[in-house]
Amino acid sequence: MTLHEEQKKQMAIFLNRKTMIHSMLLGLVFALTAGYSAAQQGTSAGPPVRAPESHIATPAIEKISPGIFRIGEIQIHKKAGSITFPAQVNMDKGLLEYLLVQSQGKTHESLLRTDVEPYYLNIAFLLLGFEGTDQPLTEQGSEQIPGGEPVEISVIFHDGSKNQTVPAESWLETRTDKTVLPVSLTWKYTGSQIMSGAFQAQAQGSIAAIFHDPVALIDHDGEGGVNDEIWFVNEEATPPAGTPVTVTITAKK
């Protein structure tokens, strides 16, 4: 059996469809990604800053143990309904607009960064049956509450002699003239959108937004998402910039 035939067989087993093949999976990224309607294609969210997904190699999907699959550095845990991948602390102080971006994205305003491609990450979401929104935001900072499937985002990092697992939002805080507050959010897998034939999360490297962003794969339902001047790194809780971490995203129960 060739490698390509083995990949097709693994995907067929994973999706419980005997005839599912590798090219059909890639088609799902476009057919199921929220934002594919004509109205969404007409939404303006700024020019792409990265190469389109057509320039990315077709991902190999590997089965590494029962119920656990891998796309590059992304692990898909079918039973747990979770996705894990490596990242690092990008900022340990300062003003933020993103929780997580790809390393060639908007790193000047993101808490975390990863080398994982958003295109591959979205394939992982679709494999697990995550549902994005069919009513994407119209602009950054929109007052509209983002739709999509609620998810939990946690971060694992090495602290002294042991690993610590914390909610990603525990490394955030909001600041105004009078108060500094901890953050409690419900994250939403929105699925990003396609404009001018390009999958925008890939084009712009935007994975998880704090300041509402229609092209990010993940947003949140907090009221503060309309404001790009209140979100900061929680300096007391966040490890130093460059600290390796593992990000886990799971469907919220």
C-alpha positions as CSV (number, residue, x, y, z in Angstrom):
1,M,0.0,0.0,0.0
2,T,1.4,3.4,-1.0
3,L,1.7,6.3,1.4
4,H,-1.1,8.2,-0.4
5,E,-3.4,5.2,-0.2
6,E,-2.6,4.8,3.5
7,Q,-3.5,8.5,4.1
8,K,-6.8,8.1,2.3
9,K,-7.6,5.0,4.4
10,Q,-6.8,6.8,7.6
11,M,-9.1,9.7,6.8
12,A,-11.9,7.4,5.8
13,I,-11.7,5.6,9.1
14,F,-11.5,8.9,11.0
15,L,-14.6,10.4,9.4
16,N,-16.6,7.1,9.4
17,R,-17.0,7.3,5.6
18,K,-15.7,4.5,3.5
19,T,-15.3,6.6,0.4
20,M,-13.7,9.7,1.9
21,I,-10.5,10.6,0.1
22,H,-7.7,13.1,0.7
23,S,-8.9,15.7,-1.9
24,M,-12.4,15.7,-0.5
25,L,-11.1,16.7,2.9
26,L,-9.4,19.7,1.4
27,G,-12.6,20.6,-0.3
28,L,-14.4,20.7,3.0
29,V,-12.2,23.6,4.1
30,F,-13.8,25.7,1.5
31,A,-17.3,24.2,1.5
32,L,-17.8,24.3,5.2
33,T,-15.7,27.3,6.3
34,A,-18.0,30.0,7.6
35,G,-17.9,33.0,5.4
36,Y,-18.1,31.3,2.1
37,S,-21.4,33.1,1.0
38,A,-21.3,35.9,-1.5
39,A,-22.1,38.4,1.3
40,Q,-19.1,37.3,3.3
41,Q,-16.8,37.5,0.3
42,G,-17.9,41.2,0.0
43,T,-16.7,42.0,3.5
44,S,-13.6,44.1,3.8
45,A,-11.1,43.1,6.5
46,G,-7.8,44.5,5.2
47,P,-5.3,43.1,2.7
48,P,-3.8,39.6,3.2
49,V,-0.3,39.7,4.6
50,R,0.7,36.0,4.0
51,A,0.8,33.6,1.1
52,P,-2.6,32.0,0.3
53,E,-3.3,28.4,1.2
54,S,-2.8,27.3,-2.4
55,H,1.0,27.8,-1.8
56,I,0.9,25.4,1.2
57,A,1.7,21.7,0.8
58,T,-1.1,19.2,1.1
59,P,-1.1,18.0,4.7
60,A,-0.4,14.4,5.6
61,I,-2.8,13.1,8.2
62,E,-1.2,10.4,10.4
63,K,-2.8,8.1,12.9
64,I,-0.4,8.0,15.9
65,S,-2.5,5.9,18.2
66,P,-6.2,4.9,18.5
67,G,-8.3,8.0,18.2
68,I,-5.3,10.3,18.0
69,F,-4.3,11.8,14.7
70,R,-1.7,14.4,13.6
71,I,-1.4,17.1,10.9
72,G,2.1,18.4,11.1
73,E,2.5,19.6,14.7
74,I,-1.2,19.6,15.4
75,Q,-2.6,16.6,17.3
76,I,-6.3,15.8,17.0
77,H,-7.9,13.8,19.9
78,K,-11.1,12.4,18.6
79,K,-12.5,11.1,21.8
80,A,-11.8,14.2,23.8
81,G,-12.9,16.5,21.0
82,S,-9.7,18.5,21.4
83,I,-6.8,19.9,19.3
84,T,-3.3,20.5,20.7
85,F,-0.3,22.2,19.2
86,P,2.9,24.0,20.3
87,A,3.3,27.7,20.7
88,Q,5.2,30.2,22.7
89,V,4.7,33.3,24.8
90,N,5.1,36.2,22.4
91,M,4.5,39.1,24.8
92,D,4.9,39.3,28.5
93,K,3.7,42.9,28.8
94,G,1.9,45.5,26.8
95,L,-1.4,46.2,24.9
96,L,-3.0,43.3,23.0
97,E,-5.5,42.7,20.2
98,Y,-4.9,38.9,19.8
99,L,-4.6,35.9,22.1
100,L,-2.8,33.9,19.4
101,V,-1.4,34.5,15.9
102,Q,0.7,32.6,13.4
103,S,4.4,33.6,13.6
104,Q,4.1,35.6,10.4
105,G,0.9,37.4,11.5
106,K,0.4,40.4,13.8
107,T,2.9,39.4,16.4
108,H,3.3,43.0,17.6
109,E,-0.1,42.7,19.4
110,S,-0.5,39.1,20.3
111,L,0.0,37.3,23.6
112,L,1.0,34.0,22.0
113,R,2.5,32.9,18.6
114,T,2.7,29.6,16.8
115,D,4.4,28.2,13.7
116,V,1.3,26.1,13.0
117,E,-0.6,27.1,9.8
118,P,-4.2,28.4,10.4
119,Y,-5.1,26.4,7.2
120,Y,-4.1,23.1,8.9
121,L,-5.7,24.1,12.1
122,N,-9.0,24.7,10.4
123,I,-8.8,21.2,8.9
124,A,-8.4,19.9,12.4
125,F,-11.5,21.7,13.5
126,L,-13.5,20.4,10.6
127,L,-12.4,16.9,11.2
128,L,-13.8,17.1,14.7
129,G,-17.1,18.5,13.4
130,F,-16.8,22.0,14.8
131,E,-19.3,24.4,13.4
132,G,-18.4,28.0,12.6
133,T,-20.7,30.9,12.1
134,D,-22.8,31.8,9.0
135,Q,-23.1,35.4,10.1
136,P,-19.5,36.7,10.4
137,L,-18.6,40.1,11.8
138,T,-18.6,42.9,9.3
139,E,-15.5,44.7,10.7
140,Q,-12.9,44.7,13.4
141,G,-14.3,45.9,16.7
142,S,-17.9,45.2,15.6
143,E,-20.5,45.4,18.3
144,Q,-22.0,42.2,17.0
145,I,-21.5,39.2,19.2
146,P,-19.5,36.6,17.3
147,G,-21.3,33.4,16.4
148,G,-19.9,29.9,16.2
149,E,-19.2,27.0,18.5
150,P,-18.1,27.7,22.1
151,V,-14.6,26.4,22.9
152,E,-12.2,26.4,25.8
153,I,-8.6,27.4,25.3
154,S,-6.0,26.3,27.8
155,V,-2.2,26.6,28.0
156,I,0.3,24.1,29.4
157,F,3.7,25.4,30.4
158,H,6.6,24.2,32.5
159,D,6.8,26.0,35.8
160,G,9.7,25.0,37.9
161,S,9.6,21.2,38.3
162,K,6.1,20.6,36.9
163,N,3.7,21.4,34.2
164,Q,1.0,23.9,34.8
165,T,-2.3,24.1,32.9
166,V,-4.2,27.4,33.0
167,P,-7.1,28.9,31.0
168,A,-5.6,31.1,28.3
169,E,-7.6,34.1,29.5
170,S,-5.9,34.0,32.9
171,W,-2.9,35.6,31.2
172,L,-5.1,38.6,30.1
173,E,-6.5,41.6,32.0
174,T,-8.5,44.7,31.1
175,R,-7.3,48.1,32.2
176,T,-9.2,51.4,32.3
177,D,-8.4,54.7,34.0
178,K,-9.9,53.4,37.2
179,T,-9.7,49.6,37.3
180,V,-7.6,46.5,36.4
181,L,-9.8,43.5,36.1
182,P,-9.2,39.7,35.4
183,V,-10.8,38.3,32.3
184,S,-13.5,35.7,31.9
185,L,-14.5,34.9,28.3
186,T,-16.3,32.3,26.2
187,W,-14.3,31.7,23.1
188,K,-16.0,31.0,19.8
189,Y,-14.8,29.0,16.8
190,T,-16.0,31.2,14.0
191,G,-14.3,29.5,11.1
192,S,-12.9,32.7,9.7
193,Q,-14.0,33.5,6.1
194,I,-13.0,33.4,2.5
195,M,-12.6,36.6,0.4
196,S,-11.3,36.9,-3.1
197,G,-10.7,33.2,-3.1
198,A,-8.3,33.3,-0.1
199,F,-8.9,31.8,3.4
200,Q,-8.4,34.9,5.5
201,A,-7.2,33.3,8.7
202,Q,-4.3,31.8,6.7
203,A,-3.7,35.0,4.6
204,Q,-3.4,37.2,7.7
205,G,-2.2,34.7,10.3
206,S,-5.0,35.5,12.7
207,I,-6.0,32.6,14.9
208,A,-7.7,33.9,18.2
209,A,-8.8,37.5,18.5
210,I,-9.4,39.6,21.6
211,F,-10.4,42.7,19.8
212,H,-13.1,41.4,17.5
213,D,-11.8,40.3,14.1
214,P,-13.9,38.8,11.4
215,V,-11.0,36.9,9.8
216,A,-9.7,35.2,13.0
217,L,-10.5,31.5,13.4
218,I,-11.6,32.1,17.0
219,D,-13.2,35.2,18.7
220,H,-15.1,35.6,22.0
221,D,-18.4,36.9,23.3
222,G,-17.1,39.5,25.7
223,E,-18.4,43.1,25.5
224,G,-14.8,44.4,25.6
225,G,-14.2,43.0,22.2
226,V,-15.3,46.3,20.7
227,N,-12.4,48.2,22.3
228,D,-8.7,47.8,21.3
229,E,-7.4,50.0,24.1
230,I,-8.2,47.9,27.2
231,W,-6.6,44.5,26.7
232,F,-3.3,43.9,28.3
233,V,-0.9,41.1,29.3
234,N,-1.4,40.0,32.9
235,E,2.2,40.5,33.8
236,E,2.0,38.8,37.2
237,A,0.7,35.5,35.7
238,T,2.4,35.3,32.3
239,P,5.7,33.6,31.9
240,P,8.6,35.4,30.1
241,A,8.4,35.9,26.4
242,G,9.8,32.9,24.5
243,T,8.5,30.4,27.0
244,P,7.4,27.3,25.1
245,V,3.7,26.3,25.7
246,T,1.2,23.8,24.4
247,V,-2.2,25.2,23.4
248,T,-5.3,22.9,23.8
249,I,-8.6,23.8,22.3
250,T,-11.7,21.8,23.3
251,A,-15.4,22.1,22.6
252,K,-17.0,23.7,25.6
253,K,-19.3,21.4,27.5
